[in-house]
């Protein structure tokens, strides 16, 4: 039953994101003004609620507090179990209504990324011998607080290699923390090559390549994962703990040492590459969610005081390759790791945080 249900959900996804839509979605900053709007997202959630059973509503709706807000992870459910509404358990009507929530909250690029990350997880299922819990049905959604026009509330959508955390009516614009990744990097599905993080990997790789001749842009140390991701208490195994954002609020580097090179020192062409990399992350939410953040990141003063740095191979051909954008507010990372299913291959992790407005400034320990 679950397999049939997810097949129906995936069909809805593929119909909603046609090749033409994917091709036209690359400039996601041009998405409609209503994309990500509080009334539209709240209305889509209100339309979903009556279709859910009492048991489903009980896990879908949660209080907006620190524990619930920070309980997201990029790890599969075999390591970090989820307790909210599982997308793979939805029937066809529920799945269609859930889809309308995603469409309301995300840009076309954010929607395509979510679909492709889930398809990548389906690709991994035959390799899941432990079990880890890979699979496109093992993605979840929750509403924290009560969707309204005035009081703060959150929409969470995520699973392995995906975490969308959008806060509405918060003290600050709330699009972060936002995690995305892909294993494999690219794969064949229904006769099409799928590369979930193509926009972000190319933008970050081009930026790193443009800095390769600048020694001051190189970061010291080695990178095995994103630096400001979920808290990990020990390696995966029987005694594994953590895997959520329980170390929030994060601390960030200060001063000028080992943060890369400031954008004020770059050429006009390199500044354009920095903007493109920022936008490849910050346009995944709908425009109403991300517009104020983009303005804060890309105004001339903020951009001048933003650091960019890299380590490893700018072409992302080796594990440990890493690129970071570290601004007055923006924190964006991209790292290359060994794959899990086939360790001889590589896979990607990426993270966007905002130093002021994670969880809309509403989550406090």
Secondary structure per residue as TSV (DSSP state, phi and psi in degrees):
chain	resnum	aa	ss	phi	psi
A	1	X	-	360.0	-44.7
A	2	X	H	-64.0	-37.8
A	3	X	H	-62.7	-44.2
A	4	X	H	-65.1	-39.4
A	5	X	H	-63.9	-44.5
A	6	X	H	-68.0	-34.0
A	7	X	H	-59.9	-40.7
A	8	X	H	-64.7	-41.5
A	9	X	H	-64.1	-42.0
A	10	X	H	-65.0	-37.3
A	11	X	H	-61.3	-44.0
A	12	X	H	-57.9	-41.1
A	13	X	H	-62.9	-44.9
A	14	X	H	-69.0	-35.6
A	15	X	H	-66.6	-40.6
A	16	X	H	-70.6	-26.6
A	17	X	S	-119.7	82.2
A	18	X	-	-75.2	164.6
A	19	X	H	-55.9	-37.0
A	20	X	H	-64.8	-39.8
A	21	X	H	-63.8	-43.2
A	22	X	H	-60.3	-45.9
A	23	X	H	-64.2	-37.2
A	24	X	H	-82.9	-5.3
A	25	X	T	-94.5	2.6
A	26	X	S	-65.1	-34.3
A	27	X	-	-92.8	78.3
A	28	X	G	-73.2	-13.7
A	29	X	G	-65.8	-18.5
A	30	X	G	-89.9	12.0
A	31	X	S	-64.3	162.1
A	32	X	-	-64.6	153.4
A	33	X	T	-61.8	-28.8
A	34	X	T	-80.6	-14.1
A	35	X	T	-61.3	120.7
A	36	X	T	84.7	4.9
A	37	X	-	-68.6	140.9
A	38	X	H	-56.5	-48.1
A	39	X	H	-61.1	-39.9
A	40	X	H	-68.4	-42.8
A	41	X	H	-67.6	-43.3
A	42	X	H	-61.6	-40.7
A	43	X	H	-64.8	-39.4
A	44	X	H	-65.3	-38.2
A	45	X	H	-66.6	-42.1
A	46	X	H	-61.9	-32.0
A	47	X	H	-74.3	-27.2
A	48	X	H	-77.1	-38.3
A	49	X	H	-53.4	-47.0
A	50	X	T	-64.4	-16.9
A	51	X	T	-85.9	-10.8
A	52	X	S	-92.6	146.5
A	53	X	-	-72.9	169.3
A	54	X	H	-59.4	-39.6
A	55	X	H	-66.0	-39.5
A	56	X	H	-69.7	-40.5
A	57	X	H	-61.9	-35.2
A	58	X	H	-63.1	-31.4
A	59	X	H	-95.6	-20.4
A	60	X	H	-76.4	-37.7
A	61	X	E	-104.2	123.8
A	62	X	E	-133.0	157.8
A	63	X	-	-65.0	150.2
A	64	X	-	-90.3	92.9
A	65	X	S	-138.0	175.3
A	66	X	H	-58.9	-46.0
A	67	X	H	-61.9	-44.7
A	68	X	H	-73.0	-40.0
A	69	X	H	-62.2	-41.7
A	70	X	T	-88.1	0.7
A	71	X	-	-88.2	66.4
A	72	X	-	-127.3	160.6
A	73	X	-	-157.0	153.9
A	74	X	S	-95.2	-0.6
A	75	X	S	-87.2	154.0
A	76	X	-	-70.2	166.3
A	77	X	T	-69.7	-17.1
A	78	X	T	-66.3	-22.8
A	79	X	T	-101.9	-42.9
A	80	X	S	-126.8	95.5
A	81	X	-	-61.4	144.9
A	82	X	-	-105.2	151.3
A	83	X	-	-126.6	13.1
A	84	X	S	-101.2	-157.0
A	85	X	E	-80.1	115.8
A	86	X	E	-81.3	125.2
A	87	X	G	-65.3	-32.4
A	88	X	G	-68.5	-11.5
A	89	X	G	-94.4	-2.3
A	90	X	-	-79.6	142.7
A	91	X	-	-80.6	-179.4
A	92	X	H	-62.4	-42.7
A	93	X	H	-67.1	-41.9
A	94	X	H	-64.4	-41.6
A	95	X	H	-63.4	-39.8
A	96	X	H	-65.0	-40.1
A	97	X	H	-68.1	-39.1
A	98	X	H	-62.4	-39.0
A	99	X	H	-59.4	-38.2
A	100	X	H	-67.1	-29.7
A	101	X	H	-64.9	-45.0
A	102	X	H	-62.0	-43.6
A	103	X	H	-61.9	-39.3
A	104	X	H	-67.8	-36.1
A	105	X	H	-88.5	-27.2
A	106	X	B	-109.4	155.5
A	107	X	-	-74.1	171.4
A	108	X	H	-59.9	-36.7
A	109	X	H	-68.4	-40.9
A	110	X	H	-64.8	-36.5
A	111	X	H	-68.3	-45.2
A	112	X	H	-63.2	-39.5
A	113	X	H	-61.7	-45.9
A	114	X	H	-59.0	-45.8
A	115	X	H	-61.6	-43.7
A	116	X	H	-72.4	-35.3
A	117	X	H	-63.2	-40.7
A	118	X	H	-68.0	-36.9
A	119	X	H	-65.3	-37.8
A	120	X	H	-61.8	-39.1
A	121	X	H	-66.3	-35.8
A	122	X	H	-63.7	-37.5
A	123	X	H	-60.0	-31.4
A	124	X	H	-79.5	-15.4
A	125	X	G	-53.0	-44.3
A	126	X	G	-63.0	-18.1
A	127	X	G	-92.3	-1.0
A	128	X	-	-86.2	91.6
A	129	X	-	-101.5	-4.1
A	130	X	S	-88.5	-44.4
A	131	X	-	-91.5	149.0
A	132	X	-	-88.5	-33.0
A	133	X	-	101.1	25.4
A	134	X	-	-66.1	157.3
A	135	X	S	142.3	139.1
A	136	X	T	-65.5	-18.0
A	137	X	T	-78.0	-17.5
A	138	X	-	-88.7	50.0
A	139	X	E	-122.1	151.8
A	140	X	E	-135.5	160.1
A	141	X	E	-143.2	153.6
A	142	X	E	-154.0	153.2
A	143	X	E	-113.9	126.7
A	144	X	E	-105.2	123.0
A	145	X	S	84.4	-168.9
A	146	X	-	-111.0	118.7
A	147	X	-	-56.5	125.6
A	148	X	-	-157.4	177.5
A	149	X	S	-88.5	-12.0
A	150	X	S	-126.9	-45.4
A	151	X	S	-83.8	151.3
A	152	X	-	-67.2	140.7
A	153	X	E	-155.6	163.7
A	154	X	E	-128.2	150.5
A	155	X	E	-116.5	125.3
A	156	X	E	-117.2	132.4
A	157	X	E	-135.6	126.1
A	158	X	E	179.4	179.4
A	159	X	E	176.6	-151.5
A	160	X	T	-60.5	125.6
A	161	X	T	66.9	20.9
A	162	X	E	-154.7	131.1
A	163	X	E	-148.8	107.5
A	164	X	E	-101.3	123.3
A	165	X	E	-128.6	98.3
A	166	X	E	-110.7	127.5
A	167	X	E	-110.1	131.8
A	168	X	E	-111.4	139.3
A	169	X	S	63.1	27.1
A	170	X	-	-81.4	175.9
A	171	X	S	-62.0	-30.6
A	172	X	S	-130.7	160.3
A	173	X	-	-57.4	133.8
A	174	X	B	-123.0	91.5
A	175	X	-	-110.2	-4.0
A	176	X	-	-130.6	164.0
A	177	X	S	-69.0	145.9
A	178	X	E	-134.1	115.0
A	179	X	E	-114.7	141.7
A	180	X	E	-150.9	149.4
A	181	X	E	-155.8	177.6
A	182	X	E	-154.9	127.3
A	183	X	S	-137.5	122.9
A	184	X	S	-72.1	171.4
A	185	X	S	-64.3	-40.9
A	186	X	S	-147.5	152.8
A	187	X	E	-159.7	166.1
A	188	X	E	-97.6	134.1
A	189	X	E	-144.0	118.6
A	190	X	T	53.0	41.8
A	191	X	T	79.1	9.0
A	192	X	E	-123.0	140.2
A	193	X	E	-81.1	124.3
A	194	X	E	-111.3	129.9
A	195	X	-	-135.5	89.1
A	196	X	T	-55.3	-39.6
A	197	X	T	-104.9	31.1
A	198	X	H	-61.1	-44.2
A	199	X	H	-64.1	-44.9
A	200	X	H	-73.1	-41.1
A	201	X	H	-65.2	-39.1
A	202	X	H	-70.2	-41.5
A	203	X	H	-64.3	-44.9
A	204	X	H	-71.0	-37.0
A	205	X	H	-66.8	-42.0
A	206	X	H	-62.9	-39.4
A	207	X	H	-63.0	-47.2
A	208	X	H	-62.0	-42.3
A	209	X	H	-61.4	-36.0
A	210	X	H	-70.4	-18.6
A	211	X	H	-99.1	-2.1
A	212	X	T	-59.1	-30.2
A	213	X	T	-86.6	2.6
A	214	X	-	-108.5	100.5
A	215	X	G	-55.6	-32.4
A	216	X	G	-69.8	-12.6
A	217	X	G	-83.9	-12.6
A	218	X	B	-79.5	134.5
A	219	X	-	-93.2	145.2
A	220	X	-	-82.9	168.8
A	221	X	S	83.0	-176.6
A	222	X	-	-120.6	154.5
A	223	X	-	-126.7	119.3
A	224	X	S	-104.1	-14.0
A	225	X	S	-163.5	176.9
A	226	X	-	-62.8	147.8
A	227	X	T	-80.7	-34.1
A	228	X	T	-110.3	34.1
A	229	X	S	-85.0	-157.2
A	230	X	-	-68.2	153.8
A	231	X	E	-75.5	126.7
A	232	X	E	-115.7	119.2
A	233	X	E	-103.7	80.0
A	234	X	S	95.6	163.3
A	235	X	S	-71.5	157.8
A	236	X	S	-55.6	137.8
A	237	X	S	162.3	-170.9
A	238	X	T	-60.6	-29.1
A	239	X	T	-102.7	15.3
A	240	X	-	-63.6	136.0
A	241	X	E	-135.7	159.4
A	242	X	E	94.1	-141.6
A	243	X	E	86.7	8.1
A	244	X	E	-123.8	-179.4
A	245	X	S	-89.1	41.1
A	246	X	T	-73.9	-6.1
A	247	X	T	-91.9	5.8
A	248	X	-	-70.3	137.6
A	249	X	S	-79.9	143.0
A	250	X	-	-77.0	158.4
A	251	X	-	-110.3	151.6
A	252	X	-	-128.7	157.8
A	253	X	-	-61.4	149.5
A	254	X	-	-127.4	168.0
A	255	X	S	75.5	-165.4
A	256	X	S	-109.3	-10.2
A	257	X	T	-74.4	131.6
A	258	X	T	54.1	41.1
A	259	X	S	-116.8	1.3
A	260	X	-	100.8	-153.1
A	261	X	E	-112.9	143.8
A	262	X	E	-75.9	144.5
A	263	X	G	-63.2	-27.9
A	264	X	G	-59.2	-20.1
A	265	X	G	-95.1	2.4
A	266	X	S	-94.7	164.2
A	267	X	-	-76.1	167.9
A	268	X	H	-59.3	-40.8
A	269	X	H	-64.8	-39.4
A	270	X	H	-68.9	-37.1
A	271	X	H	-60.9	-37.2
A	272	X	H	-63.6	-38.8
A	273	X	H	-66.6	-36.1
A	274	X	H	-63.6	-45.8
A	275	X	H	-60.6	-42.1
A	276	X	H	-62.8	-40.1
A	277	X	H	-66.2	-44.5
A	278	X	H	-58.3	-45.8
A	279	X	H	-70.0	-25.9
A	280	X	H	-65.9	-23.6
A	281	X	H	-92.7	-50.7
A	282	X	H	-77.3	-5.6
A	283	X	T	-101.6	11.4
A	284	X	S	-71.1	-42.3
A	285	X	B	-70.3	165.5
A	286	X	-	-60.4	159.5
A	287	X	H	-59.4	-39.2
A	288	X	H	-64.8	-26.3
A	289	X	H	-79.5	-41.4
A	290	X	H	-99.5	-12.5
A	291	X	H	-59.1	-46.8
A	292	X	H	-65.7	-33.9
A	293	X	H	-69.6	-43.4
A	294	X	H	-59.1	-41.8
A	295	X	H	-61.7	-40.5
A	296	X	H	-68.0	-34.1
A	297	X	H	-80.9	-33.1
A	298	X	H	-105.4	-0.6
A	299	X	S	-64.8	155.2
A	300	X	H	-58.0	-40.8
A	301	X	H	-65.2	-45.9
A	302	X	H	-66.4	-41.5
A	303	X	H	-65.4	-40.1
A	304	X	H	-58.3	-36.3
A	305	X	T	-94.3	13.8
A	306	X	-	-91.7	136.8
A	307	X	E	-96.7	144.7
A	308	X	E	-129.2	137.3
A	309	X	E	-150.7	162.5
A	310	X	E	-148.6	164.2
A	311	X	E	-143.3	150.5
A	312	X	S	81.6	-146.2
A	313	X	-	-93.0	121.0
A	314	X	T	-59.7	-24.1
A	315	X	T	-87.3	4.7
A	316	X	-	61.2	32.1
A	317	X	-	-88.1	-8.7
A	318	X	S	-132.7	151.7
A	319	X	T	-63.7	149.7
A	320	X	T	86.2	-6.2
A	321	X	-	-65.2	137.8
A	322	X	E	-152.8	139.1
A	323	X	E	-134.1	141.1
A	324	X	E	-136.9	138.8
A	325	X	E	-112.6	121.1
A	326	X	E	-130.1	91.9
A	327	X	-	-104.4	-176.4
A	328	X	S	-55.1	-31.2
A	329	X	S	-126.7	-42.4
A	330	X	E	-74.0	136.9
A	331	X	E	-134.9	110.6
A	332	X	E	-131.0	128.8
A	333	X	E	-126.6	150.8
A	334	X	E	-143.2	127.7
A	335	X	E	-137.3	149.5
A	336	X	E	-106.1	125.3
A	337	X	E	-120.8	161.1
A	338	X	E	-64.3	145.4
A	339	X	-	-69.5	158.6
A	340	X	S	-92.3	-46.8
A	341	X	S	-66.5	-42.4
A	342	X	S	-131.3	91.5
A	343	X	T	-58.0	-18.0
A	344	X	T	-75.3	-14.3
A	345	X	S	-94.7	-179.7
A	346	X	E	-119.7	161.0
A	347	X	E	-148.5	168.2
A	348	X	E	-113.2	144.7
A	349	X	E	-125.6	142.7
A	350	X	E	-142.7	147.7
A	351	X	E	-145.2	137.6
A	352	X	E	-123.6	123.8
A	353	X	E	-127.0	160.0
A	354	X	E	-119.5	127.1
A	355	X	T	-66.5	-17.5
A	356	X	T	-110.4	-32.7
A	357	X	T	-122.3	22.6
A	358	X	G	-54.3	136.9
A	359	X	G	56.2	27.4
A	360	X	G	65.0	16.6
A	361	X	G	73.1	16.3
A	362	X	-	-104.6	-11.1
A	363	X	-	-100.1	118.7
A	364	X	-	-131.0	140.7
A	365	X	-	-61.2	360.0
